[in-house]
Amino acid sequence: MAKSIKLENFEAPILILGIISGEKILKLSWVLNKLLKISLSQSHPLKIVADPKVVLEFSLFQCEDENLNLKYSLLENRNGSVHYFSELKNIDHLFFIRGILDICSKNIVIHNLKKSPEITSLLDIDPKNIKSKGKIGIF
């Protein structure tokens, strides 16, 4: 009889793209859906307690592709003058792709996003450079 093995603390690879855009997250999610043929939809916002009386919300859109085992997340990184990822203050939105994505597929995603006039700039962000590692785990 074969013994099943449970993988603990296994994390799928993650691609993080920083998006600079003047567009609101709703329109940007529509643009990404159209360009990448995915189905981002609004999820519960992420919250940060700024002080006991102020809770800031950051919009989040997500979807999963079960055939490719990929999870897509689009996060609004800015709420007024506060950033969800404070070390990425120049980034308006973050686009996460969790799962195994080969180099060719990654290049196609980047190429398609760079074609969009709604996206001013697109940056490939190394997850190792993010100080708040715990915040990445939810994507």
Helices and strands as residue ranges (DSSP letters): E 14-20, H 25-36, E 41-42, E 46-51, E 54-58, E 60-65, E 70-76, E 78-79, E 82-83, G 86-88, E 93-98, H 103-114, E 121-125, G 127-129, H 133-136
